[in-house]
Amino acid sequence: MTDMFQSIDDRTNLAGTNRLEILMFSLSKKERLENETLFGINVFKVRELMTVPTLIKIPGAAPSLAGVANIRGTAVPVIDLNDYCGYESSPDHSILIVTEFNNSTQGFMVSEVDNIIQLAWSEIVEPSELISNTHENMLTAMSKLDDDRILLLIDVERIIADVLGSTFDAEKCEVIEKDENESRYVYFADDSGVARLQVARLLDKMNLNHQHAKNGRDAWEALSRAADEAEAQGKAVNEVIQAVVTDVEMPYMDGYVLTTKIKEDSRFNGVPVMMHSSLSAGQNKMLGMKVGADAYVAKLEATEFSTTLNRLIAEANAQRMAA
């Protein structure tokens, strides 16, 4: 199974084209209706597949934490997705998806692995309210496949926060002094509900006004409207928007394409873009810089987030005042 994937750093050929590869997997079924439902995770995040090794139980851990696996000398927490979703769990007949993102390694225990499929982000939409509620908001997006099956993309940030607890600490961020008359704002885009809440808390702690979108398409439409309004008022966009913070993986339009659009539009000159993603491999960062991002930071490290964003805003302010 481990030969199914290349190094994460080698899988960048699709990034920047608004396409991605998804590893599809299935969970045990609690309703007949769900027989045609598959779940998915971005292949960029998958390090390898393996049969579930011996697990060391952790006393007092969340029920969905099946235990810790020793994978080549590394202690890897293993989350049982069937248990998390309230499905029948059978560890003896499970596959372990070992993932690497946010500078950490963790495993997800699933029932079966189906296939790898390539999709355009434009084919991936936000989950309907019914589907989202049915799966307790553990999803970020969905897509209807050619064979009429439904593919649901899981919100890994939410699942990890629920089961392992969050290491996010807004108190660690740098706070900047804000002019009481400051009306400019930071615009951010992220498809994960947990990530949006965390970013909002960080920006509040940093004394920064903010607005947000759930995907790249909506973010671009909102930013374009803001640019049009600024132009109509005889203002530069950087007099309205201090910075843009964008996730990479988002329905409709990914962060690479969003960043490219911003950087190719001269109206946004002087507005820094910081990419903020769980895809923390070196090649992902290099591609982010290639499409014009001013910085690329991993989710969700409060100190790095705040320090980097403060620096970008300070540099942009200095350039604006000098102009």
Backbone bond lengths (Angstrom), bond angles and torsions (degrees), N, CA, C in turn:
res aa  C-N    CA-C-N  psi(-1)  N-CA   C-N-CA  omega(-1)  CA-C   N-CA-C  phi
1 M - - - 1.464 - - 1.520 112.50 -
2 T 1.309 117.81 -30.53 1.460 120.07 -173.95 1.514 112.09 -68.45
3 D 1.353 118.39 -17.67 1.460 120.58 -179.46 1.528 112.13 -79.39
4 M 1.324 117.15 -3.03 1.465 121.04 -175.44 1.516 111.81 -70.51
5 F 1.334 116.69 -21.84 1.452 120.41 -174.25 1.516 112.21 -125.31
6 Q 1.316 114.64 144.42 1.447 120.96 170.69 1.523 107.40 -85.75
7 S 1.323 116.44 177.34 1.457 120.88 172.52 1.521 108.83 -59.15
8 I 1.334 116.14 145.32 1.465 120.08 176.92 1.529 110.05 -54.76
9 D 1.332 116.95 -40.37 1.460 120.51 -178.37 1.525 112.45 -62.89
10 D 1.353 117.51 -20.46 1.464 120.55 -177.96 1.520 113.01 -90.22
11 R 1.335 117.09 -6.91 1.461 119.60 -172.13 1.529 111.31 -101.80
12 T 1.305 116.84 47.60 1.461 119.61 -176.60 1.524 112.95 -107.35
13 N 1.318 117.18 7.26 1.465 118.69 -175.43 1.522 112.70 -67.40
14 L 1.342 118.29 -23.74 1.459 120.48 -179.54 1.521 112.41 -92.82
15 A 1.320 116.28 -23.35 1.459 119.75 -176.92 1.517 110.31 -62.54
16 G 1.317 115.72 138.45 1.461 120.31 -178.51 1.514 112.91 91.49
17 T 1.351 116.86 -7.42 1.466 120.70 179.07 1.520 110.88 -105.63
18 N 1.332 117.15 7.79 1.462 123.75 -176.87 1.523 111.19 62.38
19 R 1.326 116.94 29.30 1.457 122.98 176.02 1.528 108.94 -127.59
20 L 1.323 115.31 160.82 1.456 119.63 177.68 1.516 109.50 -153.39
21 E 1.328 115.74 162.95 1.449 122.38 173.85 1.522 108.42 -107.75
22 I 1.335 115.27 137.64 1.463 121.04 -176.94 1.522 109.46 -122.98
23 L 1.328 115.42 131.25 1.457 120.57 171.16 1.521 107.17 -84.98
24 M 1.326 116.16 119.24 1.465 120.79 -179.28 1.526 109.56 -95.39
25 F 1.332 115.20 139.88 1.458 120.29 178.51 1.515 109.53 -145.07
26 S 1.317 116.11 164.85 1.465 120.34 -179.53 1.521 109.98 -122.79
27 L 1.321 114.59 157.78 1.453 122.41 175.99 1.519 108.13 -117.98
28 S 1.324 118.01 168.97 1.456 120.97 175.93 1.527 108.82 -61.39
29 K 1.298 116.15 151.81 1.461 119.74 -175.48 1.523 110.72 -101.60
30 K 1.318 116.24 131.61 1.461 119.03 174.36 1.529 110.91 -103.72
31 E 1.324 116.83 -10.11 1.463 121.52 176.99 1.515 107.98 -139.71
32 R 1.314 116.49 142.30 1.467 120.82 -179.89 1.521 110.98 -59.33
33 L 1.327 115.73 -32.53 1.460 121.05 -178.19 1.526 111.97 -58.87
34 E 1.325 117.22 -26.91 1.449 120.70 -174.43 1.530 113.48 -85.26
35 N 1.335 117.31 4.32 1.463 120.01 -179.10 1.520 112.38 -61.23
36 E 1.313 117.82 -25.16 1.457 120.78 -177.55 1.525 111.77 -100.49
37 T 1.321 116.49 15.89 1.460 120.75 -178.37 1.523 110.59 -104.64
38 L 1.328 115.15 132.74 1.455 121.53 174.77 1.524 108.57 -120.47
39 F 1.313 116.06 154.11 1.452 121.72 174.86 1.519 108.08 -110.50
40 G 1.325 116.67 161.33 1.450 118.89 -177.15 1.515 113.14 -149.07
41 I 1.335 114.26 158.01 1.461 122.10 176.16 1.522 107.65 -142.87
42 N 1.321 117.00 143.24 1.462 122.35 -179.62 1.532 110.00 -58.73
43 V 1.327 116.77 128.52 1.465 121.43 -179.13 1.522 111.37 -58.92
44 F 1.338 117.38 -28.95 1.457 120.86 177.52 1.525 111.74 -53.74
45 K 1.339 116.63 -28.85 1.456 120.86 -175.22 1.531 112.71 -90.26
46 V 1.326 116.35 -10.31 1.459 120.14 -173.29 1.519 110.84 -94.19
47 R 1.330 115.93 124.37 1.457 120.77 179.00 1.521 111.84 -90.59
48 E 1.335 116.21 -42.61 1.462 119.68 -179.95 1.522 110.00 -167.87
49 L 1.349 114.38 167.06 1.453 122.21 173.10 1.516 108.09 -117.62
50 M 1.328 116.68 146.88 1.463 120.02 177.96 1.519 109.61 -158.42
51 T 1.316 115.43 161.71 1.454 118.26 169.80 1.526 107.10 -68.23
52 V 1.316 115.89 152.80 1.463 119.63 -175.66 1.536 109.77 -68.48
53 P 1.337 116.96 120.93 1.466 119.69 179.26 1.524 110.57 -78.97
54 T 1.307 116.14 179.91 1.465 120.25 175.01 1.520 109.86 -61.19
55 L 1.314 115.97 132.86 1.460 120.80 -177.28 1.524 110.53 -110.80
56 I 1.297 115.36 140.69 1.460 121.77 175.72 1.523 107.84 -96.26
57 K 1.322 116.35 118.59 1.461 121.10 -178.89 1.528 110.98 -70.81
58 I 1.317 115.48 144.92 1.459 121.77 178.80 1.532 108.71 -110.16
59 P 1.324 118.63 112.14 1.475 120.50 -179.34 1.527 111.50 -58.50
60 G 1.318 115.51 134.73 1.452 120.67 176.57 1.512 114.74 77.34
61 A 1.346 117.68 5.73 1.464 120.73 -179.10 1.528 110.47 -75.55
62 A 1.322 115.44 163.83 1.460 120.68 175.83 1.529 109.06 -58.60
63 P 1.345 117.95 144.74 1.464 120.69 -177.26 1.529 113.73 -54.91
64 S 1.326 116.82 -32.35 1.462 119.94 -177.57 1.516 113.61 -79.54
65 L 1.342 117.45 -8.39 1.461 120.21 174.94 1.520 107.43 -84.84
66 A 1.341 115.41 100.98 1.464 120.41 -175.09 1.519 111.87 -67.05
67 G 1.318 117.01 -25.53 1.451 121.18 -179.75 1.511 110.61 148.93
68 V 1.320 115.71 -165.95 1.459 122.01 179.48 1.517 108.35 -119.56
69 A 1.341 116.63 133.32 1.456 122.02 179.07 1.523 109.81 -105.31
70 N 1.306 115.77 143.59 1.465 121.25 173.99 1.522 106.96 -94.03
71 I 1.334 115.92 102.52 1.466 120.64 -178.83 1.517 108.22 -110.46
72 R 1.317 115.03 103.25 1.465 122.25 -179.16 1.532 112.07 50.65
73 G 1.319 114.46 45.33 1.452 119.66 174.87 1.505 115.53 87.31
74 T 1.327 117.38 -0.94 1.466 121.65 179.12 1.523 110.18 -108.91
75 A 1.327 117.04 130.65 1.466 121.45 176.97 1.528 108.47 -79.51
76 V 1.325 115.90 114.77 1.467 121.53 -175.61 1.527 109.90 -116.01
77 P 1.341 118.63 118.00 1.468 119.93 176.30 1.524 110.45 -66.79
78 V 1.322 116.41 139.37 1.466 121.57 -176.72 1.528 109.31 -118.25
79 I 1.316 116.06 122.52 1.461 122.81 -179.81 1.526 109.20 -102.31
80 D 1.313 116.65 128.33 1.464 122.63 177.72 1.526 108.05 -87.46
81 L 1.332 116.09 103.72 1.470 119.51 -176.53 1.521 112.11 -67.92
82 N 1.339 118.03 -30.54 1.467 118.94 176.76 1.515 110.28 -62.98
83 D 1.317 117.11 -45.62 1.456 120.97 178.87 1.531 110.30 -63.69
84 Y 1.341 116.12 -42.91 1.459 120.19 -179.45 1.523 111.37 -59.08
85 C 1.341 116.37 -38.12 1.468 120.65 -177.34 1.526 112.74 -87.72
86 G 1.342 116.40 -0.79 1.457 118.57 -179.73 1.506 113.17 80.84
87 Y 1.331 117.55 18.92 1.454 122.06 178.95 1.525 109.25 -92.85
88 E 1.331 115.25 166.75 1.449 120.25 175.34 1.524 109.23 -66.72
89 S 1.332 116.89 129.23 1.453 120.98 -176.18 1.526 110.62 -105.66
90 S 1.329 116.00 138.21 1.458 121.25 178.84 1.517 108.66 -140.78
91 P 1.338 118.19 83.55 1.465 122.04 -176.75 1.518 113.68 -56.30
92 D 1.345 117.48 -28.40 1.463 120.36 -177.99 1.527 112.14 -72.73
93 H 1.325 117.45 -13.72 1.460 120.99 180.00 1.526 109.94 -126.65
94 S 1.329 114.67 47.72 1.457 119.83 -175.78 1.519 111.57 -124.56
95 I 1.314 114.85 160.93 1.464 122.88 174.96 1.519 107.21 -116.60
96 L 1.317 116.10 142.27 1.454 120.96 179.56 1.527 109.51 -101.73
97 I 1.328 115.86 122.14 1.464 121.63 173.22 1.523 106.46 -96.61
98 V 1.315 116.47 111.33 1.462 121.11 179.72 1.517 108.00 -89.97
99 T 1.308 116.72 122.56 1.456 121.54 -175.23 1.523 111.21 -115.77
100 E 1.326 114.14 154.71 1.460 120.52 179.39 1.521 108.64 -137.73
101 F 1.303 116.44 110.51 1.468 121.82 177.24 1.512 108.53 -163.96
102 N 1.325 115.30 166.59 1.472 120.66 -175.22 1.527 110.82 52.67
103 N 1.327 115.83 33.67 1.465 121.59 179.86 1.525 112.48 57.96
104 S 1.325 116.88 30.16 1.464 120.00 179.19 1.532 109.47 -142.58
105 T 1.336 115.44 163.00 1.459 121.59 178.71 1.518 109.06 -121.17
106 Q 1.327 116.57 135.34 1.444 122.11 178.09 1.527 108.40 -151.45
107 G 1.332 116.28 161.27 1.457 119.78 -179.82 1.517 111.45 -119.69
108 F 1.335 115.52 147.86 1.461 121.53 175.59 1.523 108.22 -120.08
109 M 1.324 115.89 124.12 1.451 121.46 179.97 1.524 108.70 -89.72
110 V 1.348 117.50 123.16 1.457 122.79 -178.66 1.528 108.90 -128.24
111 S 1.340 116.62 169.88 1.463 120.12 -177.32 1.524 112.32 -79.43
112 E 1.328 116.98 -48.71 1.457 121.44 -178.22 1.521 109.55 -147.26
113 V 1.328 116.10 150.69 1.461 121.50 171.79 1.513 107.39 -103.63
114 D 1.319 117.16 131.50 1.458 121.41 -174.62 1.524 112.55 -92.23
115 N 1.336 116.40 -65.56 1.464 119.82 -172.93 1.520 108.32 -171.57
116 I 1.321 115.82 173.59 1.456 121.82 170.92 1.520 107.50 -107.88
117 I 1.324 116.34 130.44 1.458 121.47 -178.56 1.515 109.57 -125.33
118 Q 1.311 116.90 145.67 1.464 121.89 176.92 1.525 108.58 -104.33
119 L 1.328 116.56 129.67 1.463 122.34 -179.85 1.521 109.83 -133.81
120 A 1.324 115.21 156.56 1.463 120.36 169.72 1.527 107.54 -87.80
121 W 1.323 115.95 144.37 1.471 118.79 177.91 1.523 110.78 -59.75
122 S 1.324 117.22 -26.50 1.469 120.06 178.55 1.527 111.74 -66.17
123 E 1.348 117.74 -19.27 1.463 122.05 178.09 1.525 111.74 -88.28
124 I 1.316 116.21 -4.31 1.457 121.34 -176.49 1.521 108.57 -108.30
125 V 1.321 116.21 126.27 1.460 121.07 -173.70 1.520 109.73 -122.44
126 E 1.317 115.44 167.44 1.456 119.84 175.24 1.521 109.19 -67.13
127 P 1.333 118.45 143.41 1.472 119.88 -179.98 1.515 111.12 -65.78
128 S 1.331 115.16 145.18 1.456 118.87 177.12 1.520 109.25 -64.51
129 E 1.314 116.07 160.11 1.469 120.18 -178.27 1.520 110.79 -61.09
130 L 1.341 117.42 -38.59 1.462 121.35 -179.51 1.525 110.53 -63.02
131 I 1.345 116.44 -48.95 1.463 119.93 -178.93 1.522 110.55 -66.37
132 S 1.323 116.77 -41.34 1.457 120.50 179.81 1.520 111.15 -61.61
133 N 1.321 116.79 -44.18 1.462 120.40 -179.78 1.521 111.40 -68.41
134 T 1.338 116.84 -37.47 1.462 121.15 179.57 1.522 110.88 -60.94
135 H 1.344 115.47 -35.15 1.465 119.81 -178.73 1.534 111.72 -104.47
136 E 1.332 115.42 23.32 1.462 122.61 172.86 1.524 113.04 51.91
137 N 1.344 114.89 41.20 1.467 121.33 174.01 1.530 113.91 60.02
138 M 1.348 117.65 27.68 1.468 120.68 178.18 1.531 111.18 -89.03
139 L 1.347 116.51 11.18 1.461 121.05 -175.94 1.520 110.94 -114.53
140 T 1.328 115.95 152.31 1.463 120.00 173.08 1.515 111.78 -110.26
141 A 1.333 117.94 -25.86 1.462 120.02 -174.64 1.522 109.86 -162.86
142 M 1.338 115.51 171.36 1.458 121.12 178.16 1.518 109.23 -149.98
143 S 1.330 115.60 163.33 1.459 120.77 177.27 1.521 108.50 -152.68
144 K 1.322 116.10 144.87 1.462 120.56 174.72 1.520 107.83 -95.41
145 L 1.333 116.25 123.37 1.448 121.42 -177.14 1.524 111.12 -82.15
146 D 1.330 116.21 166.89 1.463 121.06 -177.79 1.519 112.64 -60.99
147 D 1.336 116.96 -28.01 1.475 120.17 -179.64 1.529 111.79 -91.73
148 D 1.348 115.92 15.35 1.468 123.71 176.28 1.530 114.00 74.83
149 R 1.323 118.73 3.41 1.450 119.45 172.56 1.526 109.23 -74.82
150 I 1.316 115.64 155.26 1.453 121.61 178.98 1.529 108.61 -101.94
151 L 1.325 115.87 131.52 1.456 122.13 177.60 1.528 108.66 -108.50
152 L 1.325 116.72 125.53 1.453 121.96 -178.76 1.523 109.04 -113.86
153 L 1.329 117.34 124.88 1.461 121.80 178.98 1.527 108.87 -92.01
154 I 1.331 115.49 127.28 1.463 119.60 -175.02 1.526 111.73 -82.38
155 D 1.323 115.04 150.73 1.461 122.22 176.26 1.522 107.31 -90.43
156 V 1.323 116.43 90.41 1.465 120.14 -174.52 1.525 111.66 -64.31
157 E 1.346 117.39 -34.11 1.463 119.50 178.40 1.526 111.00 -60.84
158 R 1.327 115.87 -42.23 1.466 120.37 -179.88 1.527 111.01 -65.73
159 I 1.328 116.66 -45.73 1.463 120.53 -177.02 1.524 110.72 -63.09
160 I 1.320 116.25 -45.38 1.462 119.98 -179.50 1.528 110.92 -64.47
161 A 1.335 116.87 -41.35 1.470 120.10 178.59 1.522 110.87 -63.07
162 D 1.341 116.64 -40.19 1.464 120.92 -179.44 1.521 112.00 -67.07
163 V 1.339 116.93 -41.40 1.468 120.62 -172.10 1.526 112.29 -91.81
164 L 1.321 116.87 -45.28 1.463 120.48 -175.04 1.523 112.96 -96.29
165 G 1.337 115.28 -12.98 1.459 118.30 -175.32 1.514 109.36 87.39
166 S 1.293 116.66 156.68 1.457 121.53 -177.19 1.523 111.13 -97.04
167 T 1.323 115.77 135.19 1.471 120.43 174.37 1.527 110.69 -90.40
168 F 1.327 115.14 -0.73 1.458 121.18 -179.17 1.525 110.44 -66.73
169 D 1.313 116.29 131.65 1.465 121.57 -179.90 1.523 108.83 -140.39
170 A 1.335 115.72 101.35 1.464 120.31 -178.17 1.522 112.10 -63.44
171 E 1.330 116.59 -20.78 1.465 119.38 -179.00 1.526 111.75 -67.72
172 K 1.344 116.94 -17.20 1.461 120.51 -178.35 1.523 112.74 -83.97
173 C 1.314 117.80 -4.58 1.459 119.23 -175.73 1.527 111.33 -80.72
174 E 1.308 114.87 158.02 1.455 120.63 175.97 1.526 109.28 -81.03
175 V 1.309 115.92 136.20 1.460 121.22 179.60 1.526 108.56 -104.12
176 I 1.329 116.35 135.30 1.459 119.45 178.51 1.525 109.37 -112.28
177 E 1.300 114.92 150.70 1.459 119.85 176.81 1.519 109.30 -74.51
178 K 1.332 115.91 130.55 1.461 120.14 -177.55 1.513 110.51 -114.46
179 D 1.296 115.16 131.86 1.455 120.53 173.94 1.529 108.04 -63.05
180 E 1.328 117.28 130.78 1.463 120.46 -178.61 1.515 112.17 -59.31
181 N 1.322 116.60 -23.23 1.467 120.33 -179.79 1.527 112.34 -92.74
182 E 1.336 117.20 4.30 1.461 120.70 -178.79 1.526 110.00 -67.53
183 S 1.316 115.78 120.06 1.468 120.05 179.78 1.527 112.07 -110.45
184 R 1.330 116.31 -9.13 1.458 118.70 179.65 1.530 109.93 -66.77
185 Y 1.323 115.77 161.42 1.458 118.54 -176.49 1.527 111.06 -143.37
186 V 1.326 114.32 161.44 1.463 122.58 172.66 1.523 107.18 -95.42
187 Y 1.329 116.33 132.97 1.461 119.89 177.79 1.528 107.89 -106.08
188 F 1.339 117.01 128.56 1.459 118.73 178.70 1.522 111.56 -129.73
189 A 1.333 114.86 152.57 1.459 121.80 -178.99 1.519 109.25 -131.57
190 D 1.355 115.47 130.85 1.467 120.27 178.44 1.528 108.10 -160.68
191 D 1.336 116.73 137.66 1.459 119.29 -177.99 1.528 112.99 -88.51
192 S 1.325 117.86 -10.10 1.466 120.90 179.82 1.520 110.40 -90.07
193 G 1.331 116.00 124.92 1.458 119.63 178.98 1.518 112.18 -60.97
194 V 1.331 117.31 -40.09 1.461 121.01 178.29 1.519 110.37 -63.12
195 A 1.333 116.54 -45.40 1.467 120.07 -179.15 1.525 111.07 -63.59
196 R 1.332 117.23 -39.35 1.468 119.68 179.38 1.523 110.97 -62.24
197 L 1.316 117.00 -42.61 1.459 120.31 178.32 1.523 111.08 -63.35
198 Q 1.330 116.23 -41.04 1.463 119.89 -178.81 1.522 111.19 -67.71
199 V 1.337 116.97 -42.41 1.467 119.90 178.84 1.526 109.87 -64.19
200 A 1.325 116.72 -42.61 1.471 120.00 179.05 1.527 110.59 -60.43
201 R 1.333 117.39 -41.54 1.468 120.85 178.42 1.530 110.89 -63.38
202 L 1.326 116.02 -41.06 1.461 119.82 178.44 1.523 110.95 -62.27
203 L 1.325 116.60 -48.15 1.460 120.51 -177.43 1.532 110.97 -65.60
204 D 1.330 116.51 -36.20 1.467 119.40 175.28 1.525 110.21 -62.41
205 K 1.334 115.67 -45.05 1.464 120.73 -179.91 1.524 110.61 -63.25
206 M 1.335 116.60 -31.35 1.464 121.44 -179.45 1.527 112.19 -83.92
207 N 1.340 116.94 2.52 1.468 121.69 -179.10 1.526 112.40 63.53
208 L 1.332 116.28 36.28 1.459 120.85 -179.98 1.523 110.29 -112.43
209 N 1.332 116.37 130.94 1.458 120.27 172.28 1.528 108.37 -66.27
210 H 1.324 117.24 152.57 1.466 117.79 -178.62 1.525 112.24 -155.23
211 Q 1.315 114.41 154.88 1.453 124.68 171.23 1.521 106.83 -136.05
212 H 1.357 117.35 162.49 1.460 117.37 -176.03 1.524 112.73 -150.70
213 A 1.330 114.65 167.18 1.451 123.22 173.37 1.517 108.77 -136.37
214 K 1.349 116.41 160.17 1.459 121.61 -178.78 1.519 113.40 -91.61
215 N 1.322 117.32 -6.70 1.459 119.78 -179.44 1.520 109.56 -157.59
216 G 1.332 115.96 166.52 1.454 120.77 -176.03 1.512 113.98 -66.69
217 R 1.327 117.16 -35.66 1.464 120.24 -179.93 1.524 111.12 -63.40
218 D 1.332 116.67 -48.27 1.464 119.87 179.79 1.526 110.85 -65.63
219 A 1.334 116.16 -35.40 1.464 119.77 178.13 1.520 110.50 -63.01
220 W 1.339 117.22 -45.80 1.462 120.48 -179.25 1.524 111.35 -63.85
221 E 1.334 116.93 -40.24 1.468 120.26 178.78 1.530 110.11 -63.57
222 A 1.332 117.30 -42.69 1.475 120.68 179.99 1.530 110.95 -67.23
223 L 1.322 116.75 -41.68 1.465 120.24 179.33 1.529 110.62 -66.10
224 S 1.311 116.93 -38.28 1.472 120.28 178.43 1.522 110.97 -64.72
225 R 1.343 115.79 -40.91 1.474 119.28 177.23 1.514 110.10 -63.26
226 A 1.321 117.40 -42.28 1.463 120.77 179.08 1.519 111.16 -61.94
227 A 1.338 116.22 -38.25 1.466 120.19 178.78 1.521 110.58 -67.50
228 D 1.324 116.86 -40.91 1.471 120.63 178.14 1.527 110.69 -62.75
229 E 1.335 116.32 -43.18 1.474 120.49 -179.20 1.525 110.83 -66.19
230 A 1.328 116.16 -40.60 1.464 119.49 178.66 1.519 110.49 -63.20
231 E 1.314 116.10 -43.10 1.467 121.38 179.81 1.519 110.40 -61.96
232 A 1.340 117.04 -41.12 1.467 121.13 179.99 1.526 111.59 -65.12
233 Q 1.341 115.97 -27.55 1.458 120.93 179.74 1.525 112.47 -92.92
234 G 1.321 115.72 3.57 1.456 119.93 -179.95 1.509 113.62 73.43
235 K 1.313 116.99 25.31 1.464 121.68 -179.75 1.528 110.68 -109.36
236 A 1.319 115.01 156.62 1.457 120.40 169.06 1.527 107.80 -83.12
237 V 1.332 116.86 150.45 1.462 119.71 -178.24 1.531 111.63 -61.00
238 N 1.336 117.29 -32.95 1.463 118.59 -178.95 1.531 112.60 -72.30
239 E 1.329 117.17 -3.09 1.462 120.93 171.33 1.523 110.12 -86.65
240 V 1.342 116.31 -7.72 1.465 122.21 -178.51 1.528 111.06 -114.90
241 I 1.326 115.98 -44.16 1.465 121.68 -176.38 1.520 109.44 -113.15
242 Q 1.324 116.06 124.24 1.468 120.57 -178.87 1.526 112.44 -79.08
243 A 1.334 115.70 -38.93 1.462 120.35 -176.67 1.524 108.55 -166.68
244 V 1.336 115.21 161.67 1.461 121.96 173.87 1.520 107.66 -119.67
245 V 1.330 116.19 132.29 1.464 122.41 175.60 1.528 106.78 -117.28
246 T 1.321 117.07 123.67 1.458 118.83 -176.70 1.519 113.05 -131.10
247 D 1.323 114.64 139.04 1.459 122.09 169.14 1.525 107.67 -70.93
248 V 1.326 117.92 168.40 1.463 121.05 175.50 1.525 110.79 -94.41
249 E 1.334 117.60 -51.78 1.464 121.71 -176.22 1.521 110.37 -85.91
250 M 1.319 117.40 111.01 1.460 121.08 179.26 1.520 109.80 -149.10
251 P 1.352 117.99 146.81 1.457 120.80 176.53 1.524 111.91 -60.77
252 Y 1.311 115.99 154.37 1.457 125.77 174.47 1.536 113.02 72.48
253 M 1.331 117.28 -51.73 1.463 121.37 -178.52 1.521 108.49 -148.95
254 D 1.337 116.80 125.78 1.468 118.22 -178.47 1.522 111.59 -82.71
255 G 1.332 114.86 173.61 1.458 120.03 -175.63 1.510 114.06 -68.30
256 Y 1.338 117.40 -28.19 1.464 120.12 177.41 1.529 110.55 -64.79
257 V 1.330 115.78 -45.04 1.468 119.70 -179.83 1.525 110.27 -69.16
258 L 1.337 117.04 -40.99 1.468 119.85 177.99 1.522 110.45 -58.99
259 T 1.326 116.97 -45.93 1.467 120.91 179.80 1.520 110.92 -62.44
260 T 1.323 116.76 -42.31 1.462 120.66 178.40 1.521 110.97 -59.12
261 K 1.338 116.99 -44.58 1.465 121.19 -179.54 1.528 110.98 -62.14
262 I 1.334 116.05 -42.82 1.467 119.65 -179.95 1.522 110.57 -63.67
263 K 1.318 116.58 -45.36 1.460 120.81 -175.53 1.522 112.68 -73.13
264 E 1.321 117.82 -22.00 1.467 120.64 178.13 1.525 112.26 -86.96
265 D 1.334 117.41 -9.33 1.462 122.08 -178.71 1.534 107.87 -100.61
266 S 1.314 117.45 111.55 1.467 121.84 -174.35 1.522 112.91 -62.24
267 R 1.328 117.50 -19.40 1.460 119.37 178.81 1.529 111.73 -62.36
268 F 1.353 116.53 -24.69 1.458 120.71 -176.63 1.527 112.38 -94.89
269 N 1.328 116.42 13.30 1.465 119.24 174.97 1.529 109.46 -56.14
270 G 1.314 116.44 133.39 1.457 119.87 179.93 1.514 114.43 88.42
271 V 1.359 117.01 -0.35 1.469 120.76 176.15 1.530 108.17 -104.69
272 P 1.326 118.49 107.22 1.467 120.05 -178.33 1.525 112.05 -70.96
273 V 1.330 115.12 148.86 1.464 121.47 177.75 1.530 108.53 -119.03
274 M 1.324 115.83 124.27 1.461 121.14 176.14 1.519 109.03 -112.80
275 M 1.320 117.12 120.52 1.459 121.12 176.04 1.524 108.29 -84.63
276 H 1.340 115.23 136.98 1.465 122.23 -171.78 1.520 106.67 -134.59
277 S 1.323 116.71 101.06 1.465 118.52 -167.52 1.511 112.73 -141.53
278 S 1.343 115.32 152.56 1.461 120.77 172.52 1.518 111.42 -77.75
279 L 1.339 117.27 -11.54 1.467 121.52 174.96 1.523 107.32 -80.88
280 S 1.330 115.36 92.15 1.458 119.61 -169.85 1.524 113.81 -102.91
281 A 1.347 117.53 8.05 1.459 119.64 179.57 1.530 110.71 -67.88
282 G 1.331 115.28 154.72 1.462 121.01 -175.99 1.511 114.31 -56.51
283 Q 1.324 117.47 -40.83 1.461 119.96 -177.66 1.522 111.51 -68.26
284 N 1.334 117.50 -32.63 1.465 119.85 176.17 1.520 110.69 -63.48
285 K 1.327 116.02 -42.35 1.460 120.11 178.18 1.523 110.78 -64.31
286 M 1.331 116.46 -42.14 1.460 120.21 179.76 1.525 111.06 -61.82
287 L 1.334 116.76 -40.43 1.459 119.57 179.53 1.518 110.66 -67.83
288 G 1.339 116.45 -38.15 1.461 119.72 177.04 1.514 111.45 -58.33
289 M 1.320 116.38 -43.59 1.458 119.77 178.80 1.527 110.69 -69.10
290 K 1.329 117.02 -33.07 1.462 121.17 -179.26 1.524 111.55 -64.28
291 V 1.343 117.32 -36.10 1.467 119.59 -179.51 1.517 111.68 -84.71
292 G 1.345 116.88 2.22 1.453 119.29 171.88 1.506 116.73 110.99
293 A 1.340 118.11 1.73 1.470 119.47 179.17 1.527 110.20 -60.37
294 D 1.306 115.92 142.31 1.464 120.87 178.78 1.519 111.84 -83.43
295 A 1.336 116.76 -18.46 1.464 121.50 176.67 1.516 107.98 -163.33
296 Y 1.320 116.03 158.55 1.464 122.58 179.98 1.523 106.80 -140.54
297 V 1.339 117.00 115.98 1.464 120.78 -178.54 1.519 109.56 -124.84
298 A 1.324 115.42 151.83 1.458 121.43 -179.56 1.523 110.24 -81.93
299 K 1.330 116.12 148.05 1.457 121.16 172.28 1.524 108.23 -74.82
300 L 1.269 115.05 155.40 1.447 128.94 -36.27 1.511 104.08 -110.90
301 E 1.304 115.25 90.69 1.457 121.84 -178.83 1.526 107.49 -102.43
302 A 1.327 114.81 103.64 1.462 120.97 -169.55 1.519 112.84 -57.09
303 T 1.321 116.90 -43.18 1.464 119.63 -177.06 1.516 111.31 -65.15
304 E 1.341 116.73 -48.11 1.465 119.90 -179.80 1.523 110.96 -64.79
305 F 1.321 116.58 -40.71 1.467 121.45 178.66 1.530 110.19 -57.54
306 S 1.320 116.03 -54.27 1.463 119.89 -174.29 1.528 112.17 -69.48
307 T 1.329 116.64 -41.08 1.461 120.05 -179.96 1.517 110.95 -62.64
308 T 1.335 115.73 -44.71 1.466 120.13 -178.63 1.514 111.43 -68.06
309 L 1.330 116.98 -44.65 1.466 119.84 -178.86 1.526 110.53 -66.27
310 N 1.315 117.93 -40.75 1.468 120.85 176.79 1.526 110.99 -58.68
311 R 1.333 115.30 -42.93 1.469 119.34 -179.84 1.524 110.83 -63.72
312 L 1.318 117.15 -44.94 1.470 120.49 -179.07 1.526 111.13 -62.74
313 I 1.337 116.32 -42.63 1.461 119.94 -179.66 1.529 110.60 -66.87
314 A 1.334 116.63 -41.23 1.469 120.30 179.55 1.521 110.58 -63.60
315 E 1.328 117.38 -42.64 1.466 120.80 179.13 1.522 110.42 -65.18
316 A 1.331 117.04 -41.29 1.471 120.15 179.48 1.512 110.86 -66.38
317 N 1.338 117.14 -39.10 1.468 120.67 178.03 1.517 111.49 -63.25
318 A 1.339 116.33 -41.43 1.468 120.72 179.92 1.525 109.83 -63.39
319 Q 1.318 117.45 -43.33 1.459 121.02 179.72 1.530 110.76 -66.55
320 R 1.333 116.48 -36.97 1.473 119.76 179.76 1.516 111.09 -67.63
321 M 1.320 116.74 -39.86 1.465 119.74 -179.35 1.535 111.50 -71.49
322 A 1.333 115.85 -30.07 1.463 119.96 -178.76 1.532 112.37 -79.41
323 A 1.321 116.08 -17.93 1.472 119.67 -176.57 1.522 111.16 -71.75
